[in-house]
C-alpha cells in the first residue's frame, strides 16, 4: 500500500518523485528498520507515506509491512 500511494504522488508531483530518490538510503523511524524487517527497497515508499501522514505506524512503533491490508482498519 505504501508503494502504491507514494508512487501515485510521485506520478503527479515532481517534489514527491524527488522525495522518493532522496530517501533511498534514509533512516526510517519504524521498529522493522532497526530489527531488519524492512527491505531496503521499501525505505523511500515508507518514508514518503509516513512523512506526508498518509499512513502511520502502530502504537508499538512498528509499521507492519507484511500485514494484510483490509478496508475495515484496526
PDB file of N, H, CA, C and O in Angstrom:
ATOM      1  N   UNK A   1       0.828  -1.180   0.000  1.00  0.00           N
ATOM      2  CA  UNK A   1       0.000   0.000   0.000  1.00  0.00           C
ATOM      3  C   UNK A   1       0.877   1.250   0.000  1.00  0.00           C
ATOM      4  O   UNK A   1       0.581   2.215  -0.705  1.00  0.00           O
ATOM      5  N   UNK A   2       1.952   1.237   0.786  1.00  0.00           N
ATOM      6  H   UNK A   2       2.192   0.453   1.359  1.00  0.00           H
ATOM      7  CA  UNK A   2       2.845   2.401   0.851  1.00  0.00           C
ATOM      8  C   UNK A   2       3.442   2.702  -0.519  1.00  0.00           C
ATOM      9  O   UNK A   2       3.536   3.861  -0.923  1.00  0.00           O
ATOM     10  N   UNK A   3       3.844   1.652  -1.227  1.00  0.00           N
ATOM     11  H   UNK A   3       3.768   0.711  -0.899  1.00  0.00           H
ATOM     12  CA  UNK A   3       4.416   1.849  -2.563  1.00  0.00           C
ATOM     13  C   UNK A   3       3.373   2.431  -3.515  1.00  0.00           C
ATOM     14  O   UNK A   3       3.670   3.344  -4.286  1.00  0.00           O
ATOM     15  N   UNK A   4       2.178   1.911  -3.459  1.00  0.00           N
ATOM     16  H   UNK A   4       1.937   1.170  -2.833  1.00  0.00           H
ATOM     17  CA  UNK A   4       1.107   2.373  -4.339  1.00  0.00           C
ATOM     18  C   UNK A   4       0.799   3.852  -4.098  1.00  0.00           C
ATOM     19  O   UNK A   4       0.713   4.632  -5.047  1.00  0.00           O
ATOM     20  N   UNK A   5       0.636   4.235  -2.842  1.00  0.00           N
ATOM     21  H   UNK A   5       0.706   3.602  -2.071  1.00  0.00           H
ATOM     22  CA  UNK A   5       0.304   5.623  -2.519  1.00  0.00           C
ATOM     23  C   UNK A   5       1.431   6.590  -2.877  1.00  0.00           C
ATOM     24  O   UNK A   5       1.186   7.632  -3.483  1.00  0.00           O
ATOM     25  N   UNK A   6       2.654   6.249  -2.507  1.00  0.00           N
ATOM     26  H   UNK A   6       2.853   5.402  -2.014  1.00  0.00           H
ATOM     27  CA  UNK A   6       3.760   7.168  -2.775  1.00  0.00           C
ATOM     28  C   UNK A   6       4.088   7.238  -4.263  1.00  0.00           C
ATOM     29  O   UNK A   6       4.497   8.291  -4.753  1.00  0.00           O
ATOM     30  N   UNK A   7       3.918   6.148  -4.977  1.00  0.00           N
ATOM     31  H   UNK A   7       3.587   5.293  -4.578  1.00  0.00           H
ATOM     32  CA  UNK A   7       4.131   6.173  -6.427  1.00  0.00           C
ATOM     33  C   UNK A   7       3.091   7.047  -7.119  1.00  0.00           C
ATOM     34  O   UNK A   7       3.396   7.740  -8.089  1.00  0.00           O
ATOM     35  N   UNK A   8       1.873   7.009  -6.618  1.00  0.00           N
ATOM     36  H   UNK A   8       1.625   6.446  -5.830  1.00  0.00           H
ATOM     37  CA  UNK A   8       0.818   7.874  -7.158  1.00  0.00           C
ATOM     38  C   UNK A   8       1.142   9.343  -6.946  1.00  0.00           C
ATOM     39  O   UNK A   8       0.941  10.163  -7.842  1.00  0.00           O
ATOM     40  N   UNK A   9       1.641   9.677  -5.766  1.00  0.00           N
ATOM     41  H   UNK A   9       1.804   9.011  -5.038  1.00  0.00           H
ATOM     42  CA  UNK A   9       2.054  11.064  -5.503  1.00  0.00           C
ATOM     43  C   UNK A   9       3.180  11.477  -6.439  1.00  0.00           C
ATOM     44  O   UNK A   9       3.164  12.577  -6.992  1.00  0.00           O
ATOM     45  N   UNK A  10       4.157  10.593  -6.614  1.00  0.00           N
ATOM     46  H   UNK A  10       4.170   9.700  -6.165  1.00  0.00           H
ATOM     47  CA  UNK A  10       5.314  10.887  -7.465  1.00  0.00           C
ATOM     48  C   UNK A  10       4.913  11.068  -8.929  1.00  0.00           C
ATOM     49  O   UNK A  10       5.531  11.848  -9.653  1.00  0.00           O
ATOM     50  N   UNK A  11       3.892  10.356  -9.357  1.00  0.00           N
ATOM     51  H   UNK A  11       3.390   9.722  -8.769  1.00  0.00           H
ATOM     52  CA  UNK A  11       3.431  10.481 -10.740  1.00  0.00           C
ATOM     53  C   UNK A  11       2.770  11.829 -10.997  1.00  0.00           C
ATOM     54  O   UNK A  11       2.734  12.301 -12.133  1.00  0.00           O
ATOM     55  N   UNK A  12       2.248  12.448  -9.945  1.00  0.00           N
ATOM     56  H   UNK A  12       2.277  12.065  -9.021  1.00  0.00           H
ATOM     57  CA  UNK A  12       1.540  13.707 -10.083  1.00  0.00           C
ATOM     58  C   UNK A  12       2.365  14.942  -9.719  1.00  0.00           C
ATOM     59  O   UNK A  12       2.015  16.058 -10.104  1.00  0.00           O
ATOM     60  N   UNK A  13       3.455  14.747  -8.983  1.00  0.00           N
ATOM     61  H   UNK A  13       3.739  13.840  -8.671  1.00  0.00           H
ATOM     62  CA  UNK A  13       4.189  15.898  -8.468  1.00  0.00           C
ATOM     63  C   UNK A  13       5.685  15.582  -8.425  1.00  0.00           C
ATOM     64  O   UNK A  13       6.098  14.603  -7.802  1.00  0.00           O
ATOM     65  N   UNK A  14       6.482  16.400  -9.079  1.00  0.00           N
ATOM     66  H   UNK A  14       6.146  17.194  -9.584  1.00  0.00           H
ATOM     67  CA  UNK A  14       7.928  16.195  -9.135  1.00  0.00           C
ATOM     68  C   UNK A  14       8.582  16.219  -7.753  1.00  0.00           C
ATOM     69  O   UNK A  14       9.589  15.544  -7.536  1.00  0.00           O
ATOM     70  N   UNK A  15       8.024  16.984  -6.823  1.00  0.00           N
ATOM     71  H   UNK A  15       7.207  17.532  -6.999  1.00  0.00           H
ATOM     72  CA  UNK A  15       8.599  17.037  -5.482  1.00  0.00           C
ATOM     73  C   UNK A  15       8.544  15.671  -4.799  1.00  0.00           C
ATOM     74  O   UNK A  15       9.491  15.285  -4.115  1.00  0.00           O
ATOM     75  N   UNK A  16       7.452  14.945  -4.979  1.00  0.00           N
ATOM     76  H   UNK A  16       6.683  15.259  -5.535  1.00  0.00           H
ATOM     77  CA  UNK A  16       7.342  13.610  -4.396  1.00  0.00           C
ATOM     78  C   UNK A  16       8.256  12.625  -5.115  1.00  0.00           C
ATOM     79  O   UNK A  16       8.818  11.720  -4.498  1.00  0.00           O
ATOM     80  N   UNK A  17       8.395  12.808  -6.409  1.00  0.00           N
ATOM     81  H   UNK A  17       7.938  13.543  -6.910  1.00  0.00           H
ATOM     82  CA  UNK A  17       9.315  11.970  -7.175  1.00  0.00           C
ATOM     83  C   UNK A  17      10.741  12.167  -6.653  1.00  0.00           C
ATOM     84  O   UNK A  17      11.488  11.201  -6.499  1.00  0.00           O
ATOM     85  N   UNK A  18      11.107  13.402  -6.386  1.00  0.00           N
ATOM     86  H   UNK A  18      10.499  14.186  -6.511  1.00  0.00           H
ATOM     87  CA  UNK A  18      12.418  13.695  -5.832  1.00  0.00           C
ATOM     88  C   UNK A  18      12.549  13.145  -4.413  1.00  0.00           C
ATOM     89  O   UNK A  18      13.613  12.660  -4.027  1.00  0.00           O
ATOM     90  N   UNK A  19      11.471  13.220  -3.645  1.00  0.00           N
ATOM     91  H   UNK A  19      10.607  13.614  -3.959  1.00  0.00           H
ATOM     92  CA  UNK A  19      11.492  12.702  -2.274  1.00  0.00           C
ATOM     93  C   UNK A  19      11.766  11.204  -2.264  1.00  0.00           C
ATOM     94  O   UNK A  19      12.469  10.713  -1.381  1.00  0.00           O
ATOM     95  N   UNK A  20      11.222  10.471  -3.235  1.00  0.00           N
ATOM     96  H   UNK A  20      10.652  10.871  -3.953  1.00  0.00           H
ATOM     97  CA  UNK A  20      11.496   9.033  -3.318  1.00  0.00           C
ATOM     98  C   UNK A  20      12.984   8.788  -3.567  1.00  0.00           C
ATOM     99  O   UNK A  20      13.566   7.864  -3.000  1.00  0.00           O
ATOM    100  N   UNK A  21      13.591   9.605  -4.404  1.00  0.00           N
ATOM    101  H   UNK A  21      13.119  10.356  -4.864  1.00  0.00           H
ATOM    102  CA  UNK A  21      15.027   9.466  -4.667  1.00  0.00           C
ATOM    103  C   UNK A  21      15.847   9.857  -3.439  1.00  0.00           C
ATOM    104  O   UNK A  21      16.827   9.195  -3.098  1.00  0.00           O
ATOM    105  N   UNK A  22      15.440  10.928  -2.788  1.00  0.00           N
ATOM    106  H   UNK A  22      14.645  11.467  -3.066  1.00  0.00           H
ATOM    107  CA  UNK A  22      16.192  11.446  -1.641  1.00  0.00           C
ATOM    108  C   UNK A  22      16.161  10.521  -0.426  1.00  0.00           C
ATOM    109  O   UNK A  22      17.054  10.589   0.419  1.00  0.00           O
ATOM    110  N   UNK A  23      15.161   9.668  -0.324  1.00  0.00           N
ATOM    111  H   UNK A  23      14.436   9.613  -1.010  1.00  0.00           H
ATOM    112  CA  UNK A  23      15.016   8.820   0.860  1.00  0.00           C
ATOM    113  C   UNK A  23      15.416   7.362   0.619  1.00  0.00           C
ATOM    114  O   UNK A  23      15.087   6.489   1.423  1.00  0.00           O
ATOM    115  N   UNK A  24      16.113   7.098  -0.468  1.00  0.00           N
ATOM    116  H   UNK A  24      16.380   7.807  -1.121  1.00  0.00           H
ATOM    117  CA  UNK A  24      16.534   5.729  -0.774  1.00  0.00           C
ATOM    118  C   UNK A  24      17.448   5.141   0.292  1.00  0.00           C
ATOM    119  O   UNK A  24      17.423   3.933   0.525  1.00  0.00           O
ATOM    120  N   UNK A  25      18.247   5.965   0.934  1.00  0.00           N
ATOM    121  H   UNK A  25      18.268   6.947   0.744  1.00  0.00           H
ATOM    122  CA  UNK A  25      19.203   5.489   1.930  1.00  0.00           C
ATOM    123  C   UNK A  25      18.993   6.140   3.284  1.00  0.00           C
ATOM    124  O   UNK A  25      19.942   6.336   4.042  1.00  0.00           O
ATOM    125  N   UNK A  26      17.766   6.470   3.580  1.00  0.00           N
ATOM    126  H   UNK A  26      16.994   6.311   2.964  1.00  0.00           H
ATOM    127  CA  UNK A  26      17.473   7.191   4.812  1.00  0.00           C
ATOM    128  C   UNK A  26      17.112   6.259   5.960  1.00  0.00           C
ATOM    129  O   UNK A  26      16.732   5.108   5.745  1.00  0.00           O
ATOM    130  N   UNK A  27      17.233   6.752   7.144  1.00  0.00           N
ATOM    131  H   UNK A  27      17.542   7.687   7.319  1.00  0.00           H
ATOM    132  CA  UNK A  27      16.760   6.053   8.330  1.00  0.00           C
ATOM    133  C   UNK A  27      15.233   6.146   8.337  1.00  0.00           C
ATOM    134  O   UNK A  27      14.678   7.228   8.151  1.00  0.00           O
ATOM    135  N   UNK A  28      14.567   5.036   8.546  1.00  0.00           N
ATOM    136  H   UNK A  28      15.018   4.157   8.697  1.00  0.00           H
ATOM    137  CA  UNK A  28      13.108   5.012   8.565  1.00  0.00           C
ATOM    138  C   UNK A  28      12.670   4.784  10.018  1.00  0.00           C
ATOM    139  O   UNK A  28      13.042   3.777  10.621  1.00  0.00           O
ATOM    140  N   UNK A  29      11.887   5.702  10.580  1.00  0.00           N
ATOM    141  H   UNK A  29      11.585   6.519  10.090  1.00  0.00           H
ATOM    142  CA  UNK A  29      11.561   5.626  12.013  1.00  0.00           C
ATOM    143  C   UNK A  29      10.482   4.605  12.385  1.00  0.00           C
ATOM    144  O   UNK A  29       9.443   4.952  12.947  1.00  0.00           O
ATOM    145  N   UNK A  30      10.757   3.338  12.057  1.00  0.00           N
ATOM    146  H   UNK A  30      11.601   3.057  11.601  1.00  0.00           H
ATOM    147  CA  UNK A  30       9.858   2.250  12.450  1.00  0.00           C
ATOM    148  C   UNK A  30      10.707   1.102  12.994  1.00  0.00           C
ATOM    149  O   UNK A  30      11.869   0.953  12.613  1.00  0.00           O
ATOM    150  N   UNK A  31      10.140   0.308  13.865  1.00  0.00           N
ATOM    151  H   UNK A  31       9.197   0.429  14.174  1.00  0.00           H
ATOM    152  CA  UNK A  31      10.886  -0.775  14.515  1.00  0.00           C
ATOM    153  C   UNK A  31      11.493  -1.751  13.518  1.00  0.00           C
ATOM    154  O   UNK A  31      12.607  -2.232  13.729  1.00  0.00           O
ATOM    155  N   UNK A  32      10.791  -2.049  12.448  1.00  0.00           N
ATOM    156  H   UNK A  32       9.887  -1.658  12.277  1.00  0.00           H
ATOM    157  CA  UNK A  32      11.293  -3.015  11.472  1.00  0.00           C
ATOM    158  C   UNK A  32      12.609  -2.568  10.832  1.00  0.00           C
ATOM    159  O   UNK A  32      13.428  -3.404  10.449  1.00  0.00           O
ATOM    160  N   UNK A  33      12.811  -1.267  10.718  1.00  0.00           N
ATOM    161  H   UNK A  33      12.146  -0.589  11.029  1.00  0.00           H
ATOM    162  CA  UNK A  33      14.062  -0.753  10.166  1.00  0.00           C
ATOM    163  C   UNK A  33      15.238  -1.207  11.029  1.00  0.00           C
ATOM    164  O   UNK A  33      16.265  -1.648  10.513  1.00  0.00           O
ATOM    165  N   UNK A  34      15.079  -1.094  12.323  1.00  0.00           N
ATOM    166  H   UNK A  34      14.245  -0.736  12.742  1.00  0.00           H
ATOM    167  CA  UNK A  34      16.153  -1.435  13.257  1.00  0.00           C
ATOM    168  C   UNK A  34      16.309  -2.935  13.451  1.00  0.00           C
ATOM    169  O   UNK A  34      17.401  -3.411  13.761  1.00  0.00           O
ATOM    170  N   UNK A  35      15.236  -3.674  13.273  1.00  0.00           N
ATOM    171  H   UNK A  35      14.349  -3.287  13.021  1.00  0.00           H
ATOM    172  CA  UNK A  35      15.265  -5.120  13.505  1.00  0.00           C
ATOM    173  C   UNK A  35      15.499  -5.917  12.231  1.00  0.00           C
ATOM    174  O   UNK A  35      15.552  -7.146  12.274  1.00  0.00           O
ATOM    175  N   UNK A  36      15.640  -5.238  11.099  1.00  0.00           N
ATOM    176  H   UNK A  36      15.597  -4.240  11.064  1.00  0.00           H
ATOM    177  CA  UNK A  36      15.896  -5.930   9.842  1.00  0.00           C
ATOM    178  C   UNK A  36      14.668  -6.450   9.138  1.00  0.00           C
ATOM    179  O   UNK A  36      14.793  -7.265   8.225  1.00  0.00           O
ATOM    180  N   UNK A  37      13.492  -6.016   9.522  1.00  0.00           N
ATOM    181  H   UNK A  37      13.389  -5.354  10.264  1.00  0.00           H
ATOM    182  CA  UNK A  37      12.264  -6.495   8.900  1.00  0.00           C
ATOM    183  C   UNK A  37      11.712  -5.590   7.814  1.00  0.00           C
ATOM    184  O   UNK A  37      10.604  -5.810   7.325  1.00  0.00           O
ATOM    185  N   UNK A  38      12.478  -4.572   7.432  1.00  0.00           N
ATOM    186  H   UNK A  38      13.378  -4.394   7.829  1.00  0.00           H
ATOM    187  CA  UNK A  38      12.041  -3.648   6.388  1.00  0.00           C
ATOM    188  C   UNK A  38      13.056  -3.714   5.255  1.00  0.00           C
ATOM    189  O   UNK A  38      14.232  -3.408   5.453  1.00  0.00           O
ATOM    190  N   UNK A  39      12.613  -4.107   4.085  1.00  0.00           N
ATOM    191  H   UNK A  39      11.658  -4.356   3.924  1.00  0.00           H
ATOM    192  CA  UNK A  39      13.518  -4.237   2.946  1.00  0.00           C
ATOM    193  C   UNK A  39      14.003  -2.863   2.499  1.00  0.00           C
ATOM    194  O   UNK A  39      13.242  -1.896   2.496  1.00  0.00           O
ATOM    195  N   UNK A  40      15.275  -2.787   2.123  1.00  0.00           N
ATOM    196  H   UNK A  40      15.893  -3.573   2.125  1.00  0.00           H
ATOM    197  CA  UNK A  40      15.873  -1.516   1.698  1.00  0.00           C
ATOM    198  C   UNK A  40      15.094  -0.887   0.547  1.00  0.00           C
ATOM    199  O   UNK A  40      14.991   0.337   0.470  1.00  0.00           O
ATOM    200  N   UNK A  41      14.553  -1.695  -0.335  1.00  0.00           N
ATOM    201  H   UNK A  41      14.637  -2.689  -0.272  1.00  0.00           H
ATOM    202  CA  UNK A  41      13.802  -1.176  -1.482  1.00  0.00           C
ATOM    203  C   UNK A  41      12.535  -0.435  -1.061  1.00  0.00           C
ATOM    204  O   UNK A  41      12.002   0.366  -1.828  1.00  0.00           O
ATOM    205  N   UNK A  42      12.047  -0.698   0.156  1.00  0.00           N
ATOM    206  H   UNK A  42      12.480  -1.350   0.780  1.00  0.00           H
ATOM    207  CA  UNK A  42      10.816  -0.043   0.604  1.00  0.00           C
ATOM    208  C   UNK A  42      11.068   1.241   1.401  1.00  0.00           C
ATOM    209  O   UNK A  42      10.120   1.961   1.712  1.00  0.00           O
ATOM    210  N   UNK A  43      12.332   1.542   1.739  1.00  0.00           N
ATOM    211  H   UNK A  43      13.102   0.957   1.486  1.00  0.00           H
ATOM    212  CA  UNK A  43      12.629   2.743   2.527  1.00  0.00           C
ATOM    213  C   UNK A  43      11.987   4.006   1.959  1.00  0.00           C
ATOM    214  O   UNK A  43      11.337   4.738   2.705  1.00  0.00           O
ATOM    215  N   UNK A  44      12.148   4.289   0.660  1.00  0.00           N
ATOM    216  H   UNK A  44      12.676   3.695   0.054  1.00  0.00           H
ATOM    217  CA  UNK A  44      11.572   5.544   0.154  1.00  0.00           C
ATOM    218  C   UNK A  44      10.049   5.590   0.248  1.00  0.00           C
ATOM    219  O   UNK A  44       9.476   6.631   0.571  1.00  0.00           O
ATOM    220  N   UNK A  45       9.403   4.479  -0.029  1.00  0.00           N
ATOM    221  H   UNK A  45       9.868   3.634  -0.291  1.00  0.00           H
ATOM    222  CA  UNK A  45       7.943   4.456  -0.021  1.00  0.00           C
ATOM    223  C   UNK A  45       7.390   4.646   1.386  1.00  0.00           C
ATOM    224  O   UNK A  45       6.452   5.415   1.597  1.00  0.00           O
ATOM    225  N   UNK A  46       7.970   3.948   2.330  1.00  0.00           N
ATOM    226  H   UNK A  46       8.732   3.323   2.159  1.00  0.00           H
ATOM    227  CA  UNK A  46       7.532   4.079   3.715  1.00  0.00           C
ATOM    228  C   UNK A  46       7.842   5.487   4.231  1.00  0.00           C
ATOM    229  O   UNK A  46       7.029   6.081   4.938  1.00  0.00           O
ATOM    230  N   UNK A  47       8.995   6.010   3.885  1.00  0.00           N
ATOM    231  H   UNK A  47       9.656   5.526   3.311  1.00  0.00           H
ATOM    232  CA  UNK A  47       9.370   7.363   4.319  1.00  0.00           C
ATOM    233  C   UNK A  47       8.382   8.414   3.818  1.00  0.00           C
ATOM    234  O   UNK A  47       7.979   9.302   4.569  1.00  0.00           O
ATOM    235  N   UNK A  48       7.997   8.310   2.557  1.00  0.00           N
ATOM    236  H   UNK A  48       8.324   7.588   1.947  1.00  0.00           H
ATOM    237  CA  UNK A  48       7.076   9.297   1.981  1.00  0.00           C
ATOM    238  C   UNK A  48       5.690   9.205   2.604  1.00  0.00           C
ATOM    239  O   UNK A  48       5.102  10.234   2.936  1.00  0.00           O
ATOM    240  N   UNK A  49       5.153   8.001   2.771  1.00  0.00           N
ATOM    241  H   UNK A  49       5.630   7.165   2.501  1.00  0.00           H
ATOM    242  CA  UNK A  49       3.803   7.909   3.339  1.00  0.00           C
ATOM    243  C   UNK A  49       3.778   8.317   4.811  1.00  0.00           C
ATOM    244  O   UNK A  49       2.794   8.885   5.284  1.00  0.00           O
ATOM    245  N   UNK A  50       4.856   8.028   5.529  1.00  0.00           N
ATOM    246  H   UNK A  50       5.656   7.567   5.144  1.00  0.00           H
ATOM    247  CA  UNK A  50       4.924   8.483   6.918  1.00  0.00           C
ATOM    248  C   UNK A  50       5.086  10.001   6.974  1.00  0.00           C
ATOM    249  O   UNK A  50       4.434  10.677   7.769  1.00  0.00           O
ATOM    250  N   UNK A  51       5.961  10.523   6.124  1.00  0.00           N
ATOM    251  H   UNK A  51       6.491   9.974   5.478  1.00  0.00           H
ATOM    252  CA  UNK A  51       6.233  11.961   6.105  1.00  0.00           C
ATOM    253  C   UNK A  51       5.041  12.802   5.698  1.00  0.00           C
ATOM    254  O   UNK A  51       4.891  13.932   6.163  1.00  0.00           O
ATOM    255  N   UNK A  52       4.199  12.271   4.843  1.00  0.00           N
ATOM    256  H   UNK A  52       4.321  11.354   4.465  1.00  0.00           H
ATOM    257  CA  UNK A  52       3.021  13.013   4.397  1.00  0.00           C
ATOM    258  C   UNK A  52       1.819  12.794   5.305  1.00  0.00           C
ATOM    259  O   UNK A  52       0.833  13.527   5.226  1.00  0.00           O
ATOM    260  N   UNK A  53       1.900  11.787   6.166  1.00  0.00           N
ATOM    261  H   UNK A  53       2.701  11.191   6.230  1.00  0.00           H
ATOM    262  CA  UNK A  53       0.779  11.486   7.048  1.00  0.00           C
ATOM    263  C   UNK A  53      -0.289  10.615   6.402  1.00  0.00           C
ATOM    264  O   UNK A  53      -1.351  10.406   6.988  1.00  0.00           O
ATOM    265  N   UNK A  54      -0.022  10.105   5.204  1.00  0.00           N
ATOM    266  H   UNK A  54       0.841  10.275   4.728  1.00  0.00           H
ATOM    267  CA  UNK A  54      -0.997   9.235   4.545  1.00  0.00           C
ATOM    268  C   UNK A  54      -1.146   7.906   5.278  1.00  0.00           C
ATOM    269  O   UNK A  54      -2.223   7.309   5.288  1.00  0.00           O
ATOM    270  N   UNK A  55      -0.076   7.460   5.879  1.00  0.00           N
ATOM    271  H   UNK A  55       0.798   7.945   5.870  1.00  0.00           H
ATOM    272  CA  UNK A  55      -0.101   6.230   6.667  1.00  0.00           C
ATOM    273  C   UNK A  55       0.657   6.501   7.959  1.00  0.00           C
ATOM    274  O   UNK A  55       1.500   7.395   8.033  1.00  0.00           O
ATOM    275  N   UNK A  56       0.336   5.711   8.969  1.00  0.00           N
ATOM    276  H   UNK A  56      -0.349   4.985   8.909  1.00  0.00           H
ATOM    277  CA  UNK A  56       1.031   5.831  10.251  1.00  0.00           C
ATOM    278  C   UNK A  56       1.358   4.424  10.734  1.00  0.00           C
ATOM    279  O   UNK A  56       0.714   3.451  10.344  1.00  0.00           O
ATOM    280  N   UNK A  57       2.336   4.340  11.563  1.00  0.00           N
ATOM    281  H   UNK A  57       2.859   5.131  11.880  1.00  0.00           H
ATOM    282  CA  UNK A  57       2.677   3.049  12.138  1.00  0.00           C
ATOM    283  C   UNK A  57       1.746   2.723  13.290  1.00  0.00           C
ATOM    284  O   UNK A  57       0.815   3.468  13.598  1.00  0.00           O
ATOM    285  N   UNK A  58       2.019   1.603  13.909  1.00  0.00           N
ATOM    286  H   UNK A  58       2.775   0.998  13.659  1.00  0.00           H
ATOM    287  CA  UNK A  58       1.242   1.159  15.058  1.00  0.00           C
ATOM    288  C   UNK A  58       1.772   1.791  16.339  1.00  0.00           C
ATOM    289  O   UNK A  58       2.918   2.240  16.377  1.00  0.00           O
ATOM    290  N   UNK A  59       0.963   1.832  17.378  1.00  0.00           N
ATOM    291  H   UNK A  59       0.032   1.468  17.347  1.00  0.00           H
ATOM    292  CA  UNK A  59       1.399   2.438  18.650  1.00  0.00           C
ATOM    293  C   UNK A  59       2.677   1.832  19.230  1.00  0.00           C
ATOM    294  O   UNK A  59       3.388   2.499  19.982  1.00  0.00           O
ATOM    295  N   UNK A  60       2.978   0.583  18.892  1.00  0.00           N
ATOM    296  H   UNK A  60       2.401   0.041  18.282  1.00  0.00           H
ATOM    297  CA  UNK A  60       4.189  -0.050  19.427  1.00  0.00           C
ATOM    298  C   UNK A  60       5.449   0.301  18.632  1.00  0.00           C
ATOM    299  O   UNK A  60       6.522  -0.238  18.904  1.00  0.00           O
ATOM    300  N   UNK A  61       5.326   1.199  17.655  1.00  0.00           N
ATOM    301  H   UNK A  61       4.455   1.638  17.434  1.00  0.00           H
ATOM    302  CA  UNK A  61       6.479   1.637  16.882  1.00  0.00           C
ATOM    303  C   UNK A  61       6.742   0.843  15.621  1.00  0.00           C
ATOM    304  O   UNK A  61       7.703   1.124  14.906  1.00  0.00           O
ATOM    305  N   UNK A  62       5.898  -0.158  15.330  1.00  0.00           N
ATOM    306  H   UNK A  62       5.118  -0.387  15.911  1.00  0.00           H
ATOM    307  CA  UNK A  62       6.069  -0.950  14.116  1.00  0.00           C
ATOM    308  C   UNK A  62       5.262  -0.331  12.969  1.00  0.00           C
ATOM    309  O   UNK A  62       4.376   0.498  13.181  1.00  0.00           O
ATOM    310  N   UNK A  63       5.594  -0.757  11.762  1.00  0.00           N
ATOM    311  H   UNK A  63       6.314  -1.430  11.590  1.00  0.00           H
ATOM    312  CA  UNK A  63       4.862  -0.308  10.581  1.00  0.00           C
ATOM    313  C   UNK A  63       4.007  -1.429  10.006  1.00  0.00           C
ATOM    314  O   UNK A  63       2.966  -1.165   9.404  1.00  0.00           O
ATOM    315  N   UNK A  64       4.429  -2.666  10.183  1.00  0.00           N
ATOM    316  H   UNK A  64       5.274  -2.881  10.672  1.00  0.00           H
ATOM    317  CA  UNK A  64       3.659  -3.818   9.713  1.00  0.00           C
ATOM    318  C   UNK A  64       3.712  -4.023   8.225  1.00  0.00           C
ATOM    319  O   UNK A  64       2.666  -4.203   7.601  1.00  0.00           O
ATOM    320  N   UNK A  65       4.913  -4.004   7.613  1.00  0.00           N
ATOM    321  H   UNK A  65       5.762  -3.858   8.120  1.00  0.00           H
ATOM    322  CA  UNK A  65       4.982  -4.151   6.162  1.00  0.00           C
ATOM    323  C   UNK A  65       4.463  -5.480   5.621  1.00  0.00           C
ATOM    324  O   UNK A  65       4.103  -5.566   4.447  1.00  0.00           O
ATOM    325  N   UNK A  66       4.419  -6.496   6.439  1.00  0.00           N
ATOM    326  H   UNK A  66       4.711  -6.427   7.393  1.00  0.00           H
ATOM    327  CA  UNK A  66       3.939  -7.797   5.964  1.00  0.00           C
ATOM    328  C   UNK A  66       2.503  -8.095   6.382  1.00  0.00           C
ATOM    329  O   UNK A  66       1.983  -9.174   6.101  1.00  0.00           O
ATOM    330  N   UNK A  67       1.865  -7.139   7.052  1.00  0.00           N
ATOM    331  H   UNK A  67       2.288  -6.263   7.280  1.00  0.00           H
ATOM    332  CA  UNK A  67       0.466  -7.355   7.474  1.00  0.00           C
ATOM    333  C   UNK A  67      -0.477  -7.205   6.288  1.00  0.00           C
ATOM    334  O   UNK A  67      -0.190  -6.481   5.335  1.00  0.00           O
ATOM    335  N   UNK A  68      -1.592  -7.890   6.363  1.00  0.00           N
ATOM    336  H   UNK A  68      -1.825  -8.478   7.138  1.00  0.00           H
ATOM    337  CA  UNK A  68      -2.618  -7.826   5.339  1.00  0.00           C
ATOM    338  C   UNK A  68      -3.414  -6.525   5.488  1.00  0.00           C
ATOM    339  O   UNK A  68      -3.737  -6.104   6.599  1.00  0.00           O
ATOM    340  N   UNK A  69      -3.716  -5.910   4.367  1.00  0.00           N
ATOM    341  H   UNK A  69      -3.453  -6.252   3.464  1.00  0.00           H
ATOM    342  CA  UNK A  69      -4.494  -4.666   4.366  1.00  0.00           C
ATOM    343  C   UNK A  69      -5.969  -5.010   4.226  1.00  0.00           C
ATOM    344  O   UNK A  69      -6.343  -5.848   3.406  1.00  0.00           O
ATOM    345  N   UNK A  70      -6.811  -4.352   5.036  1.00  0.00           N
ATOM    346  H   UNK A  70      -6.507  -3.671   5.702  1.00  0.00           H
ATOM    347  CA  UNK A  70      -8.252  -4.537   4.924  1.00  0.00           C
ATOM    348  C   UNK A  70      -8.921  -3.186   4.823  1.00  0.00           C
ATOM    349  O   UNK A  70      -8.317  -2.163   5.146  1.00  0.00           O
ATOM    350  N   UNK A  71     -10.145  -3.174   4.385  1.00  0.00           N
ATOM    351  H   UNK A  71     -10.636  -4.005   4.123  1.00  0.00           H
ATOM    352  CA  UNK A  71     -10.909  -1.924   4.316  1.00  0.00           C
ATOM    353  C   UNK A  71     -11.388  -1.500   5.683  1.00  0.00           C
ATOM    354  O   UNK A  71     -11.608  -0.311   5.912  1.00  0.00           O
ATOM    355  N   UNK A  72     -11.552  -2.418   6.583  1.00  0.00           N
ATOM    356  H   UNK A  72     -11.373  -3.384   6.397  1.00  0.00           H
ATOM    357  CA  UNK A  72     -12.134  -2.141   7.889  1.00  0.00           C
ATOM    358  C   UNK A  72     -11.210  -1.359   8.798  1.00  0.00           C
ATOM    359  O   UNK A  72     -11.688  -0.578   9.621  1.00  0.00           O
ATOM    360  N   UNK A  73      -9.935  -1.536   8.682  1.00  0.00           N
ATOM    361  H   UNK A  73      -9.547  -2.170   8.014  1.00  0.00           H
ATOM    362  CA  UNK A  73      -8.999  -0.892   9.594  1.00  0.00           C
ATOM    363  C   UNK A  73      -9.013  -1.597  10.952  1.00  0.00           C
ATOM    364  O   UNK A  73      -9.904  -2.396  11.241  1.00  0.00           O
ATOM    365  N   UNK A  74      -8.043  -1.300  11.752  1.00  0.00           N
ATOM    366  H   UNK A  74      -7.319  -0.651  11.518  1.00  0.00           H
ATOM    367  CA  UNK A  74      -7.964  -1.961  13.058  1.00  0.00           C
ATOM    368  C   UNK A  74      -7.748  -0.969  14.143  1.00  0.00           C
ATOM    369  O   UNK A  74      -7.656  -1.342  15.312  1.00  0.00           O
TER     370      UNK A  74
END
